[in-house]
Amino acid sequence: MQKRGREGGIQNRVPRPIPGSSSLTTFDSQLSTVDFPPCYIPISLAMENAMPIPQELLDILVCPVCKTPVKLAPDNSSLKCQSSTCRRVYPVRDDIPVMLPEEAKIAPE
């Protein structure tokens, strides 16, 4: 169940049992609820609203080791250095490129 928060955003609401009730499945007519902040969105809901990395960002990203442009992998899970000598592959986590050399893997030739 969802409702509009004070700031106008939608907040998730979870029914909770009536205090003193013997059954956990008994709810009052108003559905007593607990509000969670918007950051507690189920992963499945967050993933269907996932945004791809903007092309403007991809245009300026380069490998931090060799300064060669990187290219997004077909599955959007990594960025690959275009240099034939570097071959580093940087992960993308939660739609954020992790451009740290220690996080990169070396792609096979």
ChimeraX attribute file (.defattr): number of C-alpha atoms within 10 A of each C-alpha:
attribute: neighborCount
match mode: 1-to-1
recipient: residues
	/A:1	10
	/A:2	11
	/A:3	12
	/A:4	10
	/A:5	13
	/A:6	8
	/A:7	6
	/A:8	8
	/A:9	11
	/A:10	14
	/A:11	20
	/A:12	19
	/A:13	16
	/A:14	13
	/A:15	16
	/A:16	15
	/A:17	16
	/A:18	16
	/A:19	12
	/A:20	7
	/A:21	10
	/A:22	9
	/A:23	10
	/A:24	11
	/A:25	10
	/A:26	14
	/A:27	16
	/A:28	11
	/A:29	6
	/A:30	7
	/A:31	15
	/A:32	14
	/A:33	15
	/A:34	11
	/A:35	13
	/A:36	12
	/A:37	12
	/A:38	11
	/A:39	9
	/A:40	10
	/A:41	13
	/A:42	9
	/A:43	9
	/A:44	8
	/A:45	9
	/A:46	13
	/A:47	12
	/A:48	8
	/A:49	9
	/A:50	10
	/A:51	10
	/A:52	10
	/A:53	14
	/A:54	9
	/A:55	10
	/A:56	8
	/A:57	9
	/A:58	15
	/A:59	11
	/A:60	9
	/A:61	18
	/A:62	18
	/A:63	24
	/A:64	14
	/A:65	12
	/A:66	14
	/A:67	13
	/A:68	16
	/A:69	17
	/A:70	23
	/A:71	19
	/A:72	19
	/A:73	14
	/A:74	8
	/A:75	6
	/A:76	14
	/A:77	16
	/A:78	21
	/A:79	25
	/A:80	23
	/A:81	27
	/A:82	18
	/A:83	14
	/A:84	9
	/A:85	9
	/A:86	16
	/A:87	19
	/A:88	24
	/A:89	25
	/A:90	26
	/A:91	22
	/A:92	17
	/A:93	11
	/A:94	13
	/A:95	16
	/A:96	12
	/A:97	18
	/A:98	17
	/A:99	18
	/A:100	12
	/A:101	13
	/A:102	8
	/A:103	11
	/A:104	19
	/A:105	13
	/A:106	12
	/A:107	11
	/A:108	6
	/A:109	6
